[in-house]
Amino acid sequence: MARTFYSRGYKMYSDSGKSVARHVASRKLYRPLRNTERVHHINRDKSDNRRSNLWVFKTQEGHTNTHKRDKKVFGLW
């Protein structure tokens, strides 16, 4: 298993620099993620990469809209 580090609060693989969340989400979907797809942490904890906590959006727009909705409900992001 590769070592990991954090970048802007997200866990990354040290050998490739790739996001752990994107890796876990691709395994959850049984396919590679498209470049346009965005991974969202449902509980808002960027370091929580459990499959059940990750939600994949087809576009950045869908992801942004979820953040806007959550900001209204939970306050500052």
DRENTORPA-570486 format. One record per residue: residue number from 1; x, y, z of N, C-alpha, C, O, CB in turn. Coordinates in steps of 0.05 Angstrom, whole numbers, plus 5000, padded with zeros to 4 digits. Each point is the difference from the previous one (the first is absolute). Glycine has a CB too. Example, Ala and Ser with C-alpha at 12.3 -4.5 7.8 and 13.67 -1.06 7.14 Angstrom:
// residues 2
[1 [5264 4886 5156] [4982 5024 5000] [5018 5024 5000] [5021 5000 5013] [4941 4977 5012]];
[2 [5031 5044 4961] [5016 5024 5001] [4985 5022 5014] [5010 5022 5004] [5014 4965 4953]];
***
This chain:
// residues 77
[1 [5017 4976 5000] [4983 5024 5000] [5018 5025 5000] [5019 5001 5015] [4944 4974 5010]];
[2 [5030 5043 4958] [5015 5025 4998] [4996 5018 5025] [4978 4999 5012] [5019 4998 4938]];
[3 [5022 5018 5057] [4997 5020 5021] [4982 5022 4990] [4997 5004 4976] [5049 4985 5043]];
[4 [4943 5026 5000] [4982 5022 4993] [5009 5026 5013] [5015 5000 5020] [4947 4967 4975]];
[5 [5028 5055 4994] [5004 5026 5012] [4975 5016 4995] [4982 4991 4985] [5069 5007 5008]];
[6 [4947 5025 5019] [4977 5017 4997] [5006 5025 4983] [5021 5012 5004] [4962 4972 5040]];
[7 [4999 5023 4938] [5003 5024 4984] [4973 5015 5001] [4980 4989 4991] [5055 4990 4979]];
[8 [4965 5044 5042] [4975 5016 5003] [4978 4985 5014] [4977 5003 4995] [5035 5021 4963]];
[9 [4997 4958 5061] [4981 4985 5016] [4992 4973 4988] [4987 4984 5013] [4996 5059 5003]];
[10 [5026 4952 4959] [4993 4975 4987] [5024 4980 5002] [5023 5008 4997] [4946 5016 4971]];
[11 [5024 4951 5036] [5021 4979 5002] [5009 4993 4972] [4983 4994 4982] [4998 4989 5062]];
[12 [5045 5016 4952] [5012 4994 4973] [5020 4977 5003] [5012 4996 5021] [4981 5052 4964]];
[13 [5011 4937 4993] [5020 4979 5000] [5027 5013 4994] [5002 5016 4981] [4965 4949 5004]];
[14 [5053 5029 5031] [5026 5013 4996] [5015 4990 4975] [5016 5015 4989] [4987 4989 5060]];
[15 [4992 4972 4942] [5015 4989 4977] [4989 5012 4974] [5015 5001 4980] [4994 4957 5045]];
[16 [4965 5049 4974] [4988 5010 4975] [4989 5028 5002] [4996 5013 4980] [4994 4940 5009]];
[17 [5006 5057 5036] [4987 5026 5004] [4970 5000 4994] [4988 5021 4999] [5056 4999 4989]];
[18 [4945 4956 5008] [4971 4998 4994] [4984 5000 5026] [5009 4991 5021] [5002 4984 4937]];
[19 [4964 5034 5039] [4981 5002 5022] [4991 4972 5009] [4991 4984 4984] [4995 5061 4999]];
[20 [5015 4951 5044] [4989 4975 5011] [4970 4999 4996] [4989 4978 4994] [5048 5021 5040]];
[21 [4949 5023 4969] [4971 5001 4996] [4992 4991 4972] [4981 4985 4996] [5016 5052 5038]];
[22 [5017 4973 4946] [4994 4993 4972] [5006 4970 4996] [4985 4987 4985] [5025 5060 4999]];
[23 [5011 4943 5028] [5006 4972 4997] [4978 4982 5012] [4990 4981 4988] [5059 5030 5013]];
[24 [4943 4996 5024] [4979 4985 5014] [4973 5002 4984] [4986 4980 4998] [5037 5028 5047]];
[25 [4971 5016 4946] [4975 5003 4985] [5000 4984 4974] [4980 4989 4993] [5015 5057 5027]];
[26 [5027 4953 4967] [5002 4984 4975] [4996 4970 5006] [4988 4986 4985] [5043 5049 4994]];
[27 [4981 4956 5043] [4996 4972 5008] [4971 4995 5007] [4989 4978 4995] [5058 5020 5022]];
[28 [4940 5021 4996] [4972 4998 5008] [4982 4996 4975] [4981 4985 5000] [5028 5044 5041]];
[29 [4998 4986 4937] [4984 4999 4976] [5010 4978 4980] [4988 4996 4979] [5004 5053 5027]];
[30 [5030 4937 5001] [5011 4979 4984] [5009 5010 4972] [4998 4986 4980] [4973 4982 5044]];
[31 [5038 5058 4975] [5010 5011 4975] [5017 5025 5007] [4997 5012 5021] [4963 4970 4953]];
[32 [5058 5025 5007] [5015 5025 5004] [4981 5024 4999] [4980 5000 4986] [5061 4979 4994]];
[33 [4965 5042 5036] [4984 5024 4999] [5008 5016 4975] [5023 5001 4992] [4973 5000 5058]];
[34 [4984 5013 4939] [5005 5018 4977] [5013 5025 5011] [4996 5007 5023] [4965 4974 4950]];
[35 [5053 5033 5011] [5014 5025 5008] [4980 5021 5010] [5006 5016 5017] [5030 4974 4950]];
[36 [4939 5009 5022] [4980 5020 5007] [4986 4993 5026] [4986 5018 5011] [5008 4992 4941]];
[37 [5008 4966 5057] [4986 4991 5025] [5014 5011 5025] [5024 5001 5001] [4960 4958 4975]];
[38 [5000 5048 5044] [5010 5011 5025] [4990 4983 5023] [4978 4991 5000] [5023 5056 4981]];
[39 [5017 4949 5038] [4993 4984 5024] [4994 5019 5023] [5014 5019 5006] [5016 4944 4979]];
[40 [4947 5031 5028] [4990 5017 5022] [5001 4983 5026] [4992 4977 5000] [4979 5050 4969]];
[41 [5038 4985 5053] [5000 4987 5026] [4974 5007 5014] [4996 5023 5008] [5055 4978 4995]];
[42 [4932 4980 5000] [4973 5005 5010] [5000 5013 5028] [4985 5019 5005] [4999 4942 4968]];
[43 [5034 5030 5044] [5000 5010 5028] [5018 5025 5002] [5005 5010 5022] [4987 4944 4995]];
[44 [5018 5056 4960] [5016 5024 4998] [5028 4997 5013] [5014 5020 5004] [4944 5006 4997]];
[45 [5050 4950 5004] [5027 4994 5011] [5018 4990 4977] [4997 4977 4992] [4984 5013 5055]];
[46 [5037 5027 4943] [5016 4994 4977] [5018 4975 5005] [5009 4988 4981] [4990 5060 5007]];
[47 [5007 4946 5036] [5018 4977 5006] [4984 4974 5003] [5013 4979 5003] [5019 5053 5019]];
[48 [4942 4969 4978] [4983 4976 5003] [4994 4988 4973] [4981 5008 4986] [4999 5010 5057]];
[49 [5036 4963 4948] [4997 4988 4974] [4986 4973 4999] [5006 4984 4983] [5036 5041 5006]];
[50 [4941 4970 5030] [4984 4975 5000] [4982 5001 4975] [4990 5021 4993] [5012 4974 5058]];
[51 [4993 4982 4937] [4982 4999 4977] [4973 5012 5005] [4989 5014 4984] [5035 4945 5002]];
[52 [4966 5036 5038] [4973 5010 5007] [4999 5030 5003] [4979 5012 5000] [5013 4944 5022]];
[53 [5031 5057 4980] [5001 5029 5004] [5006 5015 4974] [5001 5024 5000] [5014 4968 5046]];
[54 [4989 4993 4932] [5007 5013 4975] [4977 5000 4980] [4986 4979 4997] [5061 5008 5011]];
[55 [4949 5035 4979] [4979 5004 4981] [5012 5011 4975] [5015 5020 5002] [4949 4987 5034]];
[56 [5031 4981 4941] [5013 5009 4975] [4980 5016 4983] [4978 4991 4995] [5053 4969 5006]];
[57 [4977 5064 4991] [4984 5017 4983] [5011 4999 4972] [5024 4997 4996] [4965 5033 5043]];
[58 [4993 4971 4941] [5008 4999 4972] [5016 5025 4992] [5017 4999 4983] [4943 4973 5007]];
[59 [5033 5051 5023] [5013 5025 4993] [5006 5017 5025] [4990 4994 5022] [4986 5005 4934]];
[60 [5041 5020 5040] [5006 5019 5022] [4976 5016 5007] [4996 5006 5024] [5051 4997 4960]];
[61 [4935 5003 4997] [4976 5015 5005] [4982 4987 5021] [4991 5013 5019] [5011 5005 4935]];
[62 [4994 4956 5043] [4984 4985 5020] [5012 5000 5027] [4987 5003 5020] [4997 4969 4943]];
[63 [5043 5026 5038] [5014 5000 5025] [4998 5028 5014] [4995 5001 5024] [5037 4964 4958]];
[64 [4971 5056 5002] [4998 5027 5010] [4973 5005 5011] [4997 5013 5022] [5037 5002 4945]];
[65 [4945 4977 5019] [4972 5004 5009] [4995 4986 5027] [4986 5011 5017] [5000 4992 4936]];
[66 [5026 4974 5051] [4997 4986 5026] [5014 5016 5022] [4989 5002 5022] [5009 4954 4954]];
[67 [5025 5055 5019] [5014 5017 5020] [4983 5024 5007] [4999 5008 5023] [5046 4976 4959]];
[68 [4943 5029 4998] [4983 5023 5005] [4977 4993 5017] [4993 5014 5019] [5020 5005 4937]];
[69 [4974 4958 5038] [4977 4991 5016] [5009 4993 5029] [4986 5008 5019] [4992 4974 4939]];
[70 [5044 5005 5045] [5011 4993 5026] [5007 5025 5016] [4996 5001 5025] [5021 4956 4957]];
[71 [4993 5063 5005] [5007 5025 5014] [4976 5013 5012] [5001 5011 5022] [5037 4996 4946]];
[72 [4939 4992 5018] [4975 5011 5011] [4991 4984 5024] [4990 5012 5019] [4997 5004 4936]];
[73 [5017 4958 5045] [4991 4983 5022] [5019 5000 5023] [4992 5003 5024] [4986 4968 4943]];
[74 [5048 5027 5027] [5020 4997 5022] [5016 5025 5006] [5015 5001 5020] [4989 4952 4966]];
[75 [4993 5068 4998] [5016 5024 5005] [5026 4999 4984] [5001 4987 4979] [4979 5018 5066]];
[76 [5040 5009 4964] [5025 5002 4985] [5012 4972 4995] [4998 4983 5018] [5010 5062 5003]];
[77 [5003 4951 4956] [5011 4974 4992] [5026 4996 5013] [5013 4979 4996] [4964 5023 4961]];
***
